[in-house]
Amino acid sequence: MSIPSRLIESIVDMPGEFAEVATQGPIEGLLVLFGAIFVIAPTAYFGYLSVGAILSVFLPESFGAEHPES
């Protein structure tokens, strides 16, 4: 089995594995929940910052406002 196909298979199997661990007890469920929060929140924030940085290259600093002349 090739590495890409094993990776795809692992990604597909991952939710079932996490669900199996989370349903073992309340502590395990909380650990999975907090783990998901600690991974998803920074990833979403980094994505937000990345999209903003990319858009700032293409968008003007102000829409229609003129700079005062010195």
N, C-alpha and C positions, 0 to 999 in steps of 0.2 A: 504494500500500500504506500502511495506517495505521501510526502509531507503535506502538500496542500489539501489532499483529500482527507487526511487525518485531522488537519486543523478544522476543516469545515464540519467534519463529523463531531469533533469535540465541541464546537460552538453550538451545534444543534442539540447535543446531549446535555449541555450546561444547565439550562433551566430545570430539567428533571433532577439533576444532581443537587442543585441548590434547594429545590423543593423538598427533596428527601431529607437533607440535613435540617432544614428549617422546621420540619414537622416532627422532629425527634423530641422536642420539648420547648418550653417557653424561653429558656435561656438561649438555646440554639437559634430560635426564631429571631430573638432580639439581636443576636450577634450577626446574623445574615442581614437583617434590616439595617443596622448601623454600618456594616461593611458596604452595603449598597449605597447608603447615603454618603459615606466618605469617599466613594469612587465616583458616583454620578455627579455630585455637586461640584467638585473641582473640574471635572471634565466639561460640564455645561458652562461653567464660568470661563474656562480657557477657550472654549468654542466661541462664546460671546465676544471675548476680547479679540480673538483671531478674526472673526467676521468684521468687527468694528475696524480693526487695523487694515483689512483688505479694502473695505468700503471707503475708508478715509483717503485712500490713494485716488479713488475715482470721483469722489464727491467734492464739490467746492466747500470752503470753510463756512461760507454764509450764502444763503440763497437770496439774492437781490439786494443785500445791504451794501452800501458803498462805504469805502474807507474815507474818513475825513482827510481833506487835503491840508498839508502843513504849510 
